[in-house]
Amino acid sequence: MRLGKALASCLEHPAVGFAARLALVSAFLLSGILKALDFPAAVGEVRALAGFEPAALFAVLVIAAQIGGSVLVLLGGMSAVIGAALLAGFTALATLLGHPFWTKAGVEQVRDLTTFFEHFGLIGGFLLAAILVSSRRAPE
């Protein structure tokens, strides 16, 4: 049982929690920053993936969700719960719009199916992070 206690002790270290949160949000934070740095490309991506107009407004919302949600998760505590919920909702919507495997066939269908469920796993990770933070803060 010593290994279990040592592992638990390691996992309780604040740096490990921060590293885990950083790993969880890294793709979203990087994507949001890159979109902000090349806004015309972000607008083009919104148009290409979803066809939403005004695409510039939706690009701003995407950037805000990706960067804002990531920062909230990195802050930890109840901010992390809000950020995790925001990124889970964003990921669910973006995945439904961007990877509709049910409309495809062959290799494209398999690629979108795999990506869809990879993103589904991220949604689970965000929700699990929110649950864990909430349960630690719940009154006993």
DRENPA-3360 file (N, C-alpha, C; in nm, 2 decimals, always signed):
BEGIN
1 = MRLGKALA = +0.08/-0.12/+0.00/+0.00/+0.00/+0.00/+0.08/+0.13/+0.00 ~ +0.21/+0.11/+0.02/+0.30/+0.23/+0.02/+0.30/+0.30/-0.11 ~ +0.29/+0.23/-0.22/+0.29/+0.28/-0.35/+0.17/+0.37/-0.37 ~ +0.05/+0.32/-0.32/-0.07/+0.39/-0.33/-0.07/+0.52/-0.26 ~ -0.01/+0.52/-0.14/+0.00/+0.64/-0.06/+0.10/+0.74/-0.12 ~ +0.21/+0.69/-0.18/+0.30/+0.78/-0.25/+0.24/+0.84/-0.37 ~ +0.17/+0.76/-0.44/+0.10/+0.82/-0.56/-0.01/+0.92/-0.52 ~ -0.08/+0.89/-0.42/-0.19/+0.99/-0.38/-0.12/+1.12/-0.33;
9 = SCLEHPAV = -0.01/+1.10/-0.26/+0.06/+1.22/-0.21/+0.11/+1.31/-0.33 ~ +0.16/+1.24/-0.43/+0.21/+1.31/-0.55/+0.10/+1.38/-0.62 ~ -0.01/+1.31/-0.64/-0.13/+1.37/-0.71/-0.19/+1.49/-0.64 ~ -0.17/+1.49/-0.51/-0.23/+1.60/-0.43/-0.14/+1.73/-0.44 ~ -0.02/+1.72/-0.49/+0.06/+1.84/-0.50/+0.00/+1.94/-0.60 ~ +0.00/+2.07/-0.56/-0.07/+2.17/-0.64/-0.01/+2.18/-0.78 ~ +0.12/+2.15/-0.80/+0.18/+2.16/-0.93/+0.13/+2.05/-1.02 ~ +0.10/+1.94/-0.97/+0.04/+1.83/-1.05/-0.10/+1.87/-1.10;
17 = GFAARLAL = -0.18/+1.93/-1.01/-0.31/+1.97/-1.05/-0.31/+2.08/-1.16 ~ -0.21/+2.17/-1.14/-0.20/+2.28/-1.25/-0.16/+2.21/-1.38 ~ -0.06/+2.12/-1.37/-0.01/+2.06/-1.49/-0.12/+1.98/-1.56 ~ -0.21/+1.92/-1.48/-0.32/+1.84/-1.54/-0.42/+1.94/-1.61 ~ -0.45/+2.05/-1.54/-0.54/+2.15/-1.60/-0.48/+2.21/-1.73 ~ -0.35/+2.23/-1.73/-0.28/+2.29/-1.84/-0.29/+2.19/-1.96 ~ -0.27/+2.06/-1.93/-0.28/+1.96/-2.04/-0.42/+1.95/-2.09 ~ -0.52/+1.96/-2.01/-0.66/+1.95/-2.05/-0.70/+2.07/-2.14;
25 = VSAFLLSG = -0.65/+2.19/-2.11/-0.69/+2.30/-2.19/-0.59/+2.34/-2.30 ~ -0.48/+2.28/-2.31/-0.37/+2.32/-2.40/-0.42/+2.34/-2.55 ~ -0.49/+2.25/-2.60/-0.54/+2.26/-2.74/-0.63/+2.38/-2.76 ~ -0.71/+2.41/-2.66/-0.81/+2.52/-2.67/-0.74/+2.65/-2.65 ~ -0.65/+2.66/-2.56/-0.57/+2.78/-2.53/-0.49/+2.82/-2.66 ~ -0.42/+2.72/-2.71/-0.34/+2.74/-2.83/-0.42/+2.78/-2.95 ~ -0.53/+2.71/-2.97/-0.62/+2.74/-3.08/-0.68/+2.88/-3.07 ~ -0.72/+2.92/-2.95/-0.77/+3.06/-2.93/-0.67/+3.16/-2.95;
33 = ILKALDFP = -0.55/+3.14/-2.91/-0.44/+3.24/-2.93/-0.41/+3.25/-3.08 ~ -0.40/+3.14/-3.15/-0.37/+3.14/-3.29/-0.48/+3.21/-3.37 ~ -0.60/+3.18/-3.33/-0.71/+3.25/-3.40/-0.71/+3.40/-3.38 ~ -0.68/+3.44/-3.25/-0.67/+3.58/-3.22/-0.55/+3.65/-3.30 ~ -0.44/+3.58/-3.32/-0.33/+3.63/-3.39/-0.36/+3.64/-3.55 ~ -0.44/+3.55/-3.60/-0.48/+3.55/-3.74/-0.63/+3.55/-3.75 ~ -0.69/+3.66/-3.72/-0.83/+3.67/-3.71/-0.90/+3.65/-3.85 ~ -0.85/+3.69/-3.96/-0.91/+3.66/-4.09/-0.92/+3.51/-4.11;
41 = AAVGEVRA = -0.82/+3.44/-4.07/-0.82/+3.29/-4.08/-0.93/+3.23/-3.99 ~ -0.95/+3.29/-3.87/-1.05/+3.24/-3.78/-1.19/+3.26/-3.84 ~ -1.21/+3.38/-3.90/-1.34/+3.41/-3.97/-1.36/+3.31/-4.08 ~ -1.26/+3.28/-4.16/-1.27/+3.18/-4.26/-1.30/+3.04/-4.21 ~ -1.24/+3.01/-4.10/-1.27/+2.87/-4.04/-1.41/+2.86/-4.00 ~ -1.47/+2.97/-3.94/-1.61/+2.97/-3.90/-1.70/+2.95/-4.02 ~ -1.67/+3.03/-4.12/-1.75/+3.01/-4.24/-1.74/+2.87/-4.30 ~ -1.62/+2.82/-4.31/-1.60/+2.69/-4.37/-1.66/+2.58/-4.29;
49 = LAGFEPAA = -1.65/+2.58/-4.16/-1.70/+2.47/-4.08/-1.85/+2.48/-4.06 ~ -1.90/+2.60/-4.03/-2.04/+2.61/-3.99/-2.13/+2.69/-4.08 ~ -2.06/+2.78/-4.16/-2.14/+2.87/-4.25/-2.21/+2.98/-4.17 ~ -2.18/+3.00/-4.05/-2.25/+3.10/-3.97/-2.21/+3.24/-4.01 ~ -2.31/+3.33/-4.01/-2.29/+3.47/-4.03/-2.36/+3.55/-3.92 ~ -2.31/+3.66/-3.88/-2.18/+3.72/-3.92/-2.06/+3.64/-3.86 ~ -1.98/+3.58/-3.95/-1.87/+3.50/-3.92/-1.77/+3.56/-3.82 ~ -1.75/+3.69/-3.84/-1.66/+3.76/-3.75/-1.71/+3.76/-3.61;
57 = LFAVLVIA = -1.83/+3.78/-3.59/-1.89/+3.78/-3.45/-1.87/+3.64/-3.39 ~ -1.90/+3.54/-3.47/-1.89/+3.40/-3.42/-1.74/+3.36/-3.39 ~ -1.65/+3.42/-3.47/-1.51/+3.39/-3.45/-1.47/+3.46/-3.32 ~ -1.52/+3.58/-3.29/-1.49/+3.64/-3.16/-1.54/+3.56/-3.04 ~ -1.66/+3.50/-3.06/-1.72/+3.42/-2.95/-1.63/+3.29/-2.93 ~ -1.59/+3.23/-3.04/-1.50/+3.11/-3.04/-1.37/+3.14/-2.96 ~ -1.31/+3.25/-3.00/-1.18/+3.29/-2.94/-1.21/+3.32/-2.79 ~ -1.31/+3.39/-2.76/-1.34/+3.42/-2.61/-1.37/+3.29/-2.54;
65 = AQIGGSVL = -1.44/+3.20/-2.59/-1.47/+3.07/-2.52/-1.34/+2.99/-2.50 ~ -1.26/+2.98/-2.61/-1.14/+2.90/-2.60/-1.04/+2.96/-2.50 ~ -1.01/+3.09/-2.51/-0.91/+3.15/-2.42/-0.97/+3.17/-2.28 ~ -1.09/+3.23/-2.28/-1.15/+3.26/-2.15/-1.18/+3.13/-2.07 ~ -1.23/+3.03/-2.13/-1.25/+2.90/-2.06/-1.12/+2.84/-2.01 ~ -1.02/+2.85/-2.10/-0.89/+2.79/-2.06/-0.83/+2.86/-1.94 ~ -0.84/+2.99/-1.94/-0.78/+3.07/-1.83/-0.86/+3.04/-1.70 ~ -0.99/+3.03/-1.71/-1.07/+2.99/-1.59/-1.03/+2.86/-1.53;
73 = VLLGGMSA = -1.01/+2.76/-1.62/-0.97/+2.63/-1.58/-0.83/+2.64/-1.51 ~ -0.74/+2.71/-1.57/-0.61/+2.72/-1.51/-0.61/+2.79/-1.38 ~ -0.70/+2.88/-1.35/-0.71/+2.95/-1.22/-0.74/+2.86/-1.11 ~ -0.81/+2.75/-1.14/-0.85/+2.65/-1.04/-0.97/+2.70/-0.96 ~ -1.00/+2.62/-0.86/-1.11/+2.65/-0.77/-1.24/+2.65/-0.85 ~ -1.34/+2.73/-0.80/-1.47/+2.74/-0.87/-1.46/+2.80/-1.00 ~ -1.35/+2.88/-1.03/-1.33/+2.93/-1.17/-1.31/+2.82/-1.26 ~ -1.24/+2.71/-1.22/-1.22/+2.60/-1.30/-1.35/+2.53/-1.33;
81 = VIGAALLA = -1.44/+2.53/-1.24/-1.57/+2.46/-1.27/-1.65/+2.54/-1.38 ~ -1.64/+2.67/-1.37/-1.71/+2.75/-1.48/-1.64/+2.73/-1.61 ~ -1.51/+2.74/-1.61/-1.43/+2.72/-1.73/-1.45/+2.58/-1.79 ~ -1.45/+2.48/-1.71/-1.47/+2.35/-1.76/-1.61/+2.33/-1.82 ~ -1.71/+2.39/-1.76/-1.85/+2.38/-1.81/-1.85/+2.45/-1.95 ~ -1.79/+2.57/-1.95/-1.79/+2.65/-2.08/-1.72/+2.57/-2.19 ~ -1.60/+2.51/-2.16/-1.53/+2.44/-2.26/-1.60/+2.31/-2.30 ~ -1.67/+2.25/-2.21/-1.75/+2.13/-2.24/-1.86/+2.16/-2.33;
89 = GFTALATL = -1.93/+2.27/-2.30/-2.04/+2.31/-2.39/-1.99/+2.35/-2.53 ~ -1.88/+2.43/-2.53/-1.82/+2.47/-2.66/-1.78/+2.35/-2.74 ~ -1.71/+2.25/-2.67/-1.66/+2.14/-2.74/-1.78/+2.05/-2.80 ~ -1.89/+2.04/-2.72/-2.00/+1.96/-2.77/-2.06/+2.03/-2.89 ~ -2.08/+2.16/-2.89/-2.14/+2.23/-3.01/-2.04/+2.22/-3.13 ~ -1.91/+2.25/-3.10/-1.82/+2.25/-3.21/-1.80/+2.11/-3.27 ~ -1.81/+2.01/-3.19/-1.80/+1.87/-3.24/-1.92/+1.83/-3.32 ~ -2.04/+1.87/-3.28/-2.16/+1.83/-3.36/-2.15/+1.91/-3.49;
97 = LGHPFWTK = -2.11/+2.03/-3.49/-2.10/+2.11/-3.62/-1.99/+2.07/-3.71 ~ -1.87/+2.04/-3.65/-1.75/+2.02/-3.73/-1.72/+1.87/-3.76 ~ -1.78/+1.78/-3.70/-1.75/+1.64/-3.73/-1.88/+1.55/-3.74 ~ -1.97/+1.59/-3.83/-2.09/+1.51/-3.85/-2.07/+1.38/-3.93 ~ -2.01/+1.28/-3.86/-1.97/+1.15/-3.92/-2.09/+1.08/-3.98 ~ -2.21/+1.11/-3.93/-2.34/+1.05/-3.98/-2.37/+1.09/-4.12 ~ -2.31/+1.20/-4.17/-2.34/+1.25/-4.30/-2.24/+1.21/-4.40 ~ -2.14/+1.13/-4.36/-2.03/+1.10/-4.45/-2.02/+0.95/-4.47;
105 = AGVEQVRD = -1.93/+0.91/-4.56/-1.91/+0.76/-4.59/-1.76/+0.74/-4.60 ~ -1.72/+0.61/-4.59/-1.59/+0.57/-4.62/-1.49/+0.63/-4.52 ~ -1.37/+0.66/-4.57/-1.26/+0.71/-4.49/-1.30/+0.84/-4.42 ~ -1.37/+0.93/-4.48/-1.41/+1.06/-4.42/-1.50/+1.03/-4.30 ~ -1.59/+0.93/-4.31/-1.68/+0.89/-4.20/-1.60/+0.84/-4.08 ~ -1.50/+0.75/-4.11/-1.42/+0.70/-4.00/-1.34/+0.80/-3.93 ~ -1.28/+0.90/-4.01/-1.20/+1.01/-3.96/-1.28/+1.09/-3.87 ~ -1.40/+1.13/-3.92/-1.49/+1.22/-3.83/-1.55/+1.14/-3.71;
113 = LTTFFEHF = -1.57/+1.02/-3.73/-1.62/+0.94/-3.62/-1.52/+0.93/-3.51 ~ -1.39/+0.90/-3.54/-1.28/+0.90/-3.45/-1.26/+1.03/-3.38 ~ -1.26/+1.14/-3.46/-1.24/+1.27/-3.40/-1.36/+1.31/-3.31 ~ -1.48/+1.28/-3.35/-1.60/+1.30/-3.27/-1.59/+1.24/-3.13 ~ -1.55/+1.11/-3.13/-1.54/+1.05/-3.00/-1.41/+1.09/-2.92 ~ -1.31/+1.14/-2.99/-1.20/+1.20/-2.91/-1.24/+1.32/-2.84 ~ -1.32/+1.40/-2.91/-1.38/+1.53/-2.85/-1.48/+1.49/-2.74 ~ -1.55/+1.39/-2.76/-1.65/+1.34/-2.66/-1.57/+1.30/-2.53;
121 = GLIGGFLL = -1.46/+1.24/-2.55/-1.37/+1.22/-2.43/-1.33/+1.34/-2.36 ~ -1.29/+1.45/-2.44/-1.25/+1.57/-2.38/-1.37/+1.63/-2.30 ~ -1.49/+1.62/-2.35/-1.61/+1.67/-2.28/-1.62/+1.60/-2.14 ~ -1.60/+1.47/-2.15/-1.60/+1.39/-2.02/-1.49/+1.44/-1.92 ~ -1.37/+1.47/-1.98/-1.27/+1.52/-1.89/-1.30/+1.65/-1.83 ~ -1.36/+1.74/-1.91/-1.40/+1.87/-1.85/-1.50/+1.85/-1.74 ~ -1.60/+1.77/-1.77/-1.71/+1.75/-1.67/-1.65/+1.68/-1.54 ~ -1.56/+1.58/-1.56/-1.50/+1.52/-1.45/-1.42/+1.62/-1.36;
129 = AAILVSSR = -1.35/+1.71/-1.43/-1.27/+1.81/-1.36/-1.37/+1.90/-1.28 ~ -1.48/+1.94/-1.34/-1.58/+2.02/-1.27/-1.63/+1.95/-1.15 ~ -1.66/+1.82/-1.17/-1.72/+1.74/-1.06/-1.62/+1.73/-0.94 ~ -1.49/+1.70/-0.98/-1.39/+1.68/-0.87/-1.37/+1.81/-0.79 ~ -1.37/+1.93/-0.86/-1.35/+2.05/-0.79/-1.47/+2.08/-0.70 ~ -1.59/+2.06/-0.76/-1.71/+2.09/-0.68/-1.72/+2.00/-0.56 ~ -1.68/+1.87/-0.57/-1.70/+1.78/-0.46/-1.60/+1.81/-0.35 ~ -1.48/+1.87/-0.38/-1.39/+1.91/-0.28/-1.44/+2.03/-0.21;
137 = RAPE = -1.52/+2.12/-0.27/-1.56/+2.24/-0.21/-1.70/+2.22/-0.14 ~ -1.76/+2.11/-0.16/-1.90/+2.09/-0.10/-1.89/+2.08/+0.05 ~ -1.99/+2.14/+0.12/-1.99/+2.13/+0.26/-2.00/+1.99/+0.31 ~ -1.94/+1.95/+0.42/-1.94/+1.82/+0.46/-2.04/+1.80/+0.57;
% end
